[in-house]
Amino acid sequence: MDQLYMLRAFVAAAQHRSFSKAAASLGVTTGSISKAIAKLEASIHTRVLHRTTRSVSLTEEAQPYYLSCCRLLEELDEAHQRIAQEREVDSGRLRLAVHPMLVSGTFSRLLSDYQAIAPNVNLMVSVQEGIINLYDGQFDMAILPPDRVEQSAVIRRTLSSSRRLLVASPGYLHQHGTPNQASDLASHFLLLDPQSRQQGSSFIELLEEGRRVSVLPMSSMDGSEVLLRAAALTGTGIATLPEAMVRDDIRMGHLDPVLPRCSTCESDVDICLFYSHRELLPTRFRTFIDFCMAFFRNDKPASPADHNESLERNAEGEPRLLTAA
């Protein structure tokens, strides 16, 4: 008979003061408990329990032995739990939805860095432009702008906040000239987010050194950020895009900033990590959350406004300030 089982049977019988209750706690028969304790007593040549028809109690000789067995079993259970948790970090499936604007060199670095620390996690990434439902069982987490998640009860962790820039390809600027002020944009082909237009009009509103300026572009095209970026890269016109989306394009010289003191009147674009529950998360999920927070914190461009803080909240609000470690 397994010696570890004999010890568990002994400790359970002593704790419950009953063979039948000990058997129920371990999911075995009363006869199995009785045999295990008899074998234990035979192996150590000491009677460990007084048995009567009504109760079971420790013998005086077995009391120090009982305490030692309790400590041994507790340490063994803790060791099992630790190794199971460590294995959980490195294995299992994580289904992640990401917005197309994130598919860039920065996102490639995120994937490679994460796979380096969790090589056995089956990370399944799906690029999704539409609204995501985190309760339908299709995805475990999502990295998206806040307006792309359907439920209000999901947990939101803000990874980055990015202002919109005016950018164009060097080829476009060489052919059409570089604007020097916001009013010059009227003679250019603009690639616009639909929300940048004034409601019910073809004018767009910009902020030039804090002053509102309305511009009526000669020609324009609107669409998703992914479409506008692709059009800007091919030299179609001047686009308004989130800085995080075009950072690598600017660094590699594929796009140039235009009118750096000018911006759209739209609010900054937040990129957030969403998941459905805060409690009882699998360890690999918690590891991925912590990794993303650290990655985006370290990837932020230098800025006076950089405060190394993030927000955890549900999608309707309820902010809770989390100071980064």
PESULFEN-V371160 format. One record per backbone hydrogen bond with DSSP energy under -1.0 kcal/mol. NH is the residue of the N-H (numbers start at 1). CO is the residue of the C=O. E is the energy in kcal/mol with one decimal. If there is no record, write none. Layout:
nh=NH co=CO e=E
nh=NH co=CO e=E
//
This chain:
nh=6 co=2 e=-1.9
nh=7 co=3 e=-2.0
nh=8 co=4 e=-2.3
nh=9 co=5 e=-2.7
nh=10 co=6 e=-2.2
nh=11 co=7 e=-2.7
nh=12 co=8 e=-2.6
nh=13 co=9 e=-2.3
nh=14 co=10 e=-2.3
nh=15 co=11 e=-2.5
nh=16 co=12 e=-2.6
nh=17 co=13 e=-1.5
nh=22 co=18 e=-1.7
nh=23 co=19 e=-2.5
nh=24 co=20 e=-2.2
nh=25 co=21 e=-2.1
nh=26 co=22 e=-1.5
nh=27 co=23 e=-1.1
nh=28 co=23 e=-2.4
nh=33 co=29 e=-1.5
nh=34 co=30 e=-2.3
nh=35 co=31 e=-2.4
nh=36 co=32 e=-2.2
nh=37 co=33 e=-2.2
nh=38 co=34 e=-1.9
nh=39 co=35 e=-2.4
nh=40 co=36 e=-2.1
nh=41 co=37 e=-2.6
nh=42 co=38 e=-1.9
nh=43 co=39 e=-2.1
nh=44 co=40 e=-1.9
nh=46 co=41 e=-1.2
nh=50 co=57 e=-3.5
nh=52 co=55 e=-2.2
nh=57 co=50 e=-1.9
nh=59 co=48 e=-1.8
nh=66 co=62 e=-2.9
nh=67 co=63 e=-1.9
nh=68 co=64 e=-2.0
nh=69 co=65 e=-2.4
nh=70 co=66 e=-2.4
nh=71 co=67 e=-2.2
nh=72 co=68 e=-2.3
nh=73 co=69 e=-2.6
nh=74 co=70 e=-2.4
nh=75 co=71 e=-2.4
nh=76 co=72 e=-2.1
nh=77 co=73 e=-2.6
nh=78 co=74 e=-2.3
nh=79 co=75 e=-2.1
nh=80 co=76 e=-2.2
nh=81 co=77 e=-2.3
nh=82 co=78 e=-2.5
nh=83 co=79 e=-2.3
nh=84 co=80 e=-2.0
nh=85 co=81 e=-2.3
nh=86 co=82 e=-2.5
nh=87 co=83 e=-2.0
nh=88 co=84 e=-2.0
nh=89 co=85 e=-1.5
nh=94 co=122 e=-2.2
nh=96 co=124 e=-2.9
nh=97 co=141 e=-2.1
nh=98 co=126 e=-2.3
nh=99 co=143 e=-1.7
nh=102 co=99 e=-2.1
nh=103 co=100 e=-1.5
nh=104 co=102 e=-1.5
nh=108 co=104 e=-2.0
nh=109 co=105 e=-2.0
nh=110 co=106 e=-2.0
nh=111 co=107 e=-2.4
nh=112 co=108 e=-2.4
nh=113 co=109 e=-2.7
nh=114 co=110 e=-2.2
nh=115 co=111 e=-2.6
nh=116 co=112 e=-1.3
nh=117 co=113 e=-1.0
nh=118 co=114 e=-1.8
nh=121 co=118 e=-1.5
nh=122 co=92 e=-3.3
nh=123 co=121 e=-1.5
nh=124 co=94 e=-2.8
nh=126 co=96 e=-2.8
nh=128 co=98 e=-2.9
nh=132 co=148 e=-2.7
nh=140 co=95 e=-2.4
nh=141 co=95 e=-1.9
nh=142 co=274 e=-1.9
nh=143 co=97 e=-2.9
nh=144 co=272 e=-2.2
nh=148 co=145 e=-1.9
nh=150 co=132 e=-2.7
nh=155 co=275 e=-3.1
nh=156 co=313 e=-3.6
nh=157 co=273 e=-2.5
nh=158 co=311 e=-1.5
nh=159 co=271 e=-2.5
nh=160 co=271 e=-1.7
nh=162 co=269 e=-2.6
nh=165 co=241 e=-3.4
nh=167 co=239 e=-2.6
nh=168 co=256 e=-1.9
nh=173 co=169 e=-2.1
nh=174 co=170 e=-2.3
nh=175 co=171 e=-1.9
nh=176 co=172 e=-2.9
nh=177 co=173 e=-2.0
nh=184 co=181 e=-1.5
nh=185 co=182 e=-1.8
nh=186 co=183 e=-1.4
nh=187 co=184 e=-1.5
nh=188 co=185 e=-1.9
nh=190 co=219 e=-2.2
nh=191 co=238 e=-3.4
nh=192 co=221 e=-2.9
nh=196 co=193 e=-2.4
nh=197 co=194 e=-1.1
nh=198 co=203 e=-3.0
nh=201 co=198 e=-2.1
nh=204 co=215 e=-2.6
nh=205 co=196 e=-1.2
nh=206 co=213 e=-2.9
nh=207 co=263 e=-3.8
nh=208 co=211 e=-3.3
nh=209 co=261 e=-2.2
nh=211 co=208 e=-1.6
nh=213 co=206 e=-2.8
nh=215 co=204 e=-2.7
nh=218 co=186 e=-1.6
nh=219 co=188 e=-1.0
nh=221 co=190 e=-2.3
nh=223 co=192 e=-1.3
nh=228 co=224 e=-2.5
nh=229 co=225 e=-2.6
nh=230 co=226 e=-2.1
nh=231 co=227 e=-2.3
nh=232 co=228 e=-2.5
nh=233 co=229 e=-2.5
nh=234 co=230 e=-1.3
nh=235 co=232 e=-1.5
nh=236 co=231 e=-2.6
nh=238 co=189 e=-2.6
nh=239 co=167 e=-3.0
nh=240 co=191 e=-1.8
nh=241 co=165 e=-2.4
nh=243 co=163 e=-2.8
nh=246 co=242 e=-1.2
nh=250 co=246 e=-2.5
nh=251 co=247 e=-2.3
nh=252 co=248 e=-2.1
nh=253 co=250 e=-1.0
nh=254 co=249 e=-2.3
nh=255 co=249 e=-1.3
nh=256 co=168 e=-3.3
nh=258 co=166 e=-3.3
nh=262 co=259 e=-2.3
nh=263 co=207 e=-2.3
nh=265 co=205 e=-1.1
nh=269 co=162 e=-3.3
nh=271 co=160 e=-2.9
nh=272 co=144 e=-2.7
nh=273 co=157 e=-3.1
nh=274 co=142 e=-3.4
nh=275 co=155 e=-1.7
nh=286 co=282 e=-2.0
nh=287 co=283 e=-2.7
nh=288 co=284 e=-1.8
nh=289 co=285 e=-2.4
nh=290 co=286 e=-2.5
nh=291 co=287 e=-2.4
nh=292 co=288 e=-2.6
nh=293 co=289 e=-2.3
nh=294 co=290 e=-2.2
nh=295 co=291 e=-2.8
nh=296 co=292 e=-2.6
nh=297 co=293 e=-1.7
nh=298 co=294 e=-2.2
nh=299 co=295 e=-1.5
nh=306 co=303 e=-1.6
nh=310 co=322 e=-1.9
nh=312 co=320 e=-2.0
nh=313 co=156 e=-2.0
nh=314 co=317 e=-1.1
nh=317 co=314 e=-1.9
nh=320 co=312 e=-1.6
nh=322 co=310 e=-2.3
nh=324 co=308 e=-1.4
//
